[in-house]
Amino acid sequence: MGFSCKVYDLCRRIPKGKVTTYKIIAGKLGTKAYRAVGNALHRNPCAPQVPCHRVVGSDGRLVGFAHGIKMKKALLQKEGIEIIGYKVAGMEKVLFRFRA
């Protein structure tokens, strides 16, 4: 299985109403290549089954979405995630971490 497929498989596991980070996904894959995670998600051919809008920057900022940050914000808000400006509010409450 290629890198992108592994990223998509992990992304599918992020529940509605939760977010994770590019860094967390990279760590789960045993790499520090969080930008490669972003590149894989930018080419996501399986949206919305692979909910790449649920992946945010480590500081909670909404970054990197092929359909634009405004659309990412709208999708997250529709799922009940509070966004202030372009940053997830209360990040720790909605942060999804993969089990070991």
Backbone as CSV, one residue per row, in Angstrom:
resi,resn,N_x,N_y,N_z,CA_x,CA_y,CA_z,C_x,C_y,C_z
1,MET,0.855,-1.187,0.000,0.000,0.000,0.000,0.890,1.236,0.000
2,GLY,0.595,2.179,-0.879,1.385,3.394,-0.998,1.118,4.386,0.125
3,PHE,1.988,5.380,0.204,1.896,6.395,1.251,0.536,7.086,1.247
4,SER,0.089,7.536,0.088,-1.194,8.249,0.014,-2.345,7.385,0.505
5,CYS,-2.354,6.125,0.128,-3.420,5.222,0.575,-3.412,5.062,2.090
6,LYS,-2.239,5.019,2.684,-2.135,4.922,4.147,-2.675,6.187,4.798
7,VAL,-2.379,7.336,4.202,-2.906,8.604,4.717,-4.429,8.599,4.634
8,TYR,-4.981,8.179,3.495,-6.439,8.150,3.322,-7.094,7.188,4.317
9,ASP,-6.474,6.043,4.538,-7.029,5.081,5.492,-7.106,5.684,6.891
10,LEU,-6.063,6.393,7.302,-6.089,7.038,8.620,-7.132,8.144,8.657
11,CYS,-7.202,8.922,7.616,-8.141,10.037,7.566,-9.590,9.560,7.679
12,ARG,-9.880,8.408,7.102,-11.240,7.838,7.191,-11.645,7.560,8.642
13,ARG,-10.675,7.382,9.514,-10.950,7.036,10.909,-11.263,8.250,11.784
14,ILE,-11.103,9.457,11.267,-11.379,10.664,12.053,-12.892,10.831,12.139
15,PRO,-13.447,10.764,13.339,-14.911,10.860,13.461,-15.447,12.261,13.159
16,LYS,-16.690,12.298,12.752,-17.385,13.568,12.538,-17.348,14.366,13.840
17,GLY,-17.079,15.660,13.740,-17.019,16.511,14.920,-15.664,16.515,15.600
18,LYS,-14.682,15.873,14.985,-13.314,15.840,15.518,-12.348,16.286,14.430
19,VAL,-11.171,16.721,14.836,-10.095,17.056,13.901,-8.817,16.394,14.379
20,THR,-7.888,16.240,13.465,-6.539,15.815,13.819,-5.585,16.708,13.046
21,THR,-4.292,16.490,13.206,-3.310,17.346,12.540,-2.487,16.550,11.531
22,TYR,-1.888,17.288,10.629,-0.983,16.668,9.654,0.159,15.974,10.397
23,LYS,0.634,16.604,11.457,1.738,16.062,12.248,1.350,14.748,12.932
24,ILE,0.148,14.678,13.475,-0.314,13.450,14.128,-0.416,12.316,13.115
25,ILE,-0.954,12.606,11.939,-1.045,11.573,10.906,0.356,11.108,10.499
26,ALA,1.262,12.047,10.273,2.635,11.684,9.908,3.266,10.814,10.988
27,GLY,3.081,11.205,12.255,3.631,10.418,13.358,3.075,9.010,13.403
28,LYS,1.795,8.885,13.152,1.167,7.559,13.133,1.752,6.694,12.022
29,LEU,2.200,7.332,10.947,2.815,6.614,9.831,4.320,6.407,10.030
30,GLY,4.836,6.879,11.165,6.245,6.671,11.476,7.187,7.604,10.728
31,THR,6.697,8.785,10.380,7.520,9.750,9.662,7.301,11.145,10.232
32,LYS,8.180,12.058,9.887,8.006,13.463,10.247,7.511,14.270,9.047
33,ALA,7.189,13.599,7.972,6.841,14.239,6.709,5.388,14.726,6.682
34,TYR,5.080,15.698,7.539,3.707,16.192,7.594,3.326,16.928,6.309
35,ARG,4.289,17.495,5.617,3.968,18.151,4.339,3.571,17.121,3.281
36,ALA,4.183,15.955,3.333,3.801,14.874,2.407,2.368,14.432,2.690
37,VAL,1.979,14.442,3.965,0.587,14.135,4.326,-0.331,15.167,3.680
38,GLY,0.034,16.445,3.791,-0.754,17.508,3.180,-0.861,17.358,1.670
39,ASN,0.243,17.003,1.040,0.230,16.808,-0.417,-0.683,15.652,-0.815
40,ALA,-0.644,14.575,-0.047,-1.518,13.434,-0.332,-2.986,13.841,-0.200
41,LEU,-3.298,14.577,0.846,-4.685,14.982,1.067,-5.142,16.013,0.036
42,HIS,-4.225,16.832,-0.439,-4.583,17.819,-1.459,-5.030,17.124,-2.751
43,ARG,-4.499,15.934,-2.999,-4.858,15.167,-4.201,-5.936,14.127,-3.907
44,ASN,-6.578,14.228,-2.775,-7.574,13.259,-2.324,-8.664,13.018,-3.367
45,PRO,-8.646,11.855,-4.029,-9.675,11.564,-5.027,-10.941,10.963,-4.417
46,CYS,-10.941,10.758,-3.120,-12.026,10.016,-2.463,-12.881,10.865,-1.530
47,ALA,-12.814,12.186,-1.641,-13.650,13.026,-0.791,-15.101,12.848,-1.219
48,PRO,-16.054,12.821,-0.365,-15.971,13.034,1.080,-15.771,11.757,1.903
49,GLN,-15.621,10.601,1.254,-15.393,9.367,2.016,-14.091,9.458,2.816
50,VAL,-13.133,10.198,2.301,-11.903,10.503,3.031,-12.034,11.969,3.440
51,PRO,-12.439,12.222,4.687,-12.765,13.581,5.126,-11.529,14.428,5.442
52,CYS,-10.825,14.832,4.387,-9.582,15.575,4.573,-9.806,16.955,5.185
53,HIS,-11.036,17.440,5.176,-11.312,18.731,5.805,-11.135,18.662,7.326
54,ARG,-11.059,17.466,7.888,-10.893,17.298,9.340,-9.436,17.326,9.774
55,VAL,-8.535,17.627,8.859,-7.107,17.695,9.185,-6.696,19.164,9.173
56,VAL,-6.104,19.606,10.293,-5.737,21.014,10.469,-4.277,21.122,10.886
57,GLY,-3.784,22.344,10.924,-2.427,22.582,11.397,-2.304,22.272,12.879
58,SER,-1.093,22.070,13.345,-0.852,21.716,14.752,-1.356,22.771,15.726
59,ASP,-1.422,24.008,15.281,-1.912,25.090,16.146,-3.416,25.310,15.992
60,GLY,-4.081,24.441,15.231,-5.526,24.550,15.043,-5.946,25.392,13.859
61,ARG,-4.989,25.968,13.166,-5.338,26.800,12.007,-5.830,25.940,10.847
62,LEU,-6.787,26.504,10.117,-7.312,25.835,8.928,-6.359,26.135,7.781
63,VAL,-5.689,25.115,7.324,-4.720,25.268,6.238,-4.942,24.180,5.207
64,GLY,-4.477,24.418,3.989,-4.400,23.411,2.957,-5.664,22.633,2.649
65,PHE,-6.532,23.204,1.848,-7.732,22.481,1.428,-7.966,22.801,-0.035
66,ALA,-8.065,21.786,-0.861,-8.164,21.964,-2.312,-9.365,22.831,-2.716
67,HIS,-10.433,22.816,-1.928,-11.638,23.579,-2.261,-11.681,24.936,-1.566
68,GLY,-10.575,25.312,-0.939,-10.484,26.616,-0.285,-10.777,26.547,1.201
69,ILE,-10.144,27.444,1.923,-10.257,27.479,3.387,-11.677,27.838,3.827
70,LYS,-12.364,28.681,3.085,-13.748,29.024,3.457,-14.637,27.790,3.432
71,MET,-14.440,26.923,2.445,-15.226,25.685,2.358,-14.856,24.750,3.512
72,LYS,-13.571,24.662,3.837,-13.129,23.826,4.952,-13.786,24.308,6.246
73,LYS,-13.788,25.617,6.441,-14.411,26.210,7.626,-15.899,25.860,7.684
74,ALA,-16.593,26.001,6.574,-18.028,25.706,6.530,-18.306,24.238,6.833
75,LEU,-17.509,23.331,6.284,-17.700,21.898,6.532,-17.488,21.558,8.006
76,LEU,-16.446,22.120,8.602,-16.174,21.848,10.020,-17.269,22.429,10.909
77,GLN,-17.716,23.627,10.600,-18.793,24.230,11.388,-20.077,23.418,11.261
78,LYS,-20.343,22.891,10.091,-21.528,22.047,9.879,-21.468,20.799,10.766
79,GLU,-20.251,20.331,11.071,-20.064,19.171,11.938,-20.035,19.544,13.417
80,GLY,-20.233,20.827,13.722,-20.302,21.260,15.115,-18.998,21.731,15.713
81,ILE,-17.976,21.912,14.899,-16.689,22.392,15.400,-16.698,23.910,15.370
82,GLU,-16.393,24.516,16.512,-16.363,25.967,16.596,-15.071,26.485,15.987
83,ILE,-15.214,27.449,15.086,-14.082,28.068,14.414,-14.133,29.557,14.717
84,ILE,-13.038,30.097,15.186,-12.934,31.540,15.408,-11.904,32.057,14.410
85,GLY,-12.362,32.929,13.546,-11.498,33.358,12.441,-11.288,32.138,11.546
86,TYR,-10.067,31.698,11.462,-9.747,30.474,10.715,-8.930,29.531,11.581
87,LYS,-9.385,29.398,12.831,-8.693,28.534,13.789,-9.730,27.781,14.626
88,VAL,-9.448,26.504,14.898,-10.339,25.680,15.714,-10.316,26.201,17.146
89,ALA,-11.486,26.492,17.682,-11.598,26.933,19.073,-11.655,25.698,19.975
90,GLY,-10.977,25.731,21.110,-11.004,24.590,22.025,-10.430,23.339,21.388
91,MET,-9.299,23.496,20.753,-8.678,22.411,19.986,-8.572,21.107,20.771
92,GLU,-8.157,21.159,22.012,-7.971,19.927,22.801,-9.271,19.147,22.976
93,LYS,-10.408,19.837,22.970,-11.696,19.157,23.145,-12.125,18.381,21.906
94,VAL,-11.649,18.799,20.747,-12.073,18.157,19.508,-10.938,17.418,18.799
95,LEU,-9.764,17.380,19.431,-8.605,16.751,18.806,-8.710,15.228,18.871
96,PHE,-8.570,14.584,17.720,-8.611,13.132,17.622,-7.181,12.608,17.516
97,ARG,-6.847,11.690,18.386,-5.551,11.032,18.353,-5.785,9.550,18.074
98,PHE,-4.990,8.987,17.197,-5.132,7.593,16.836,-4.598,6.711,17.963
99,ARG,-5.276,5.617,18.189,-4.791,4.657,19.192,-3.547,3.970,18.689
100,ALA,-2.740,3.551,19.626,-1.464,2.899,19.260,-1.613,1.616,18.544
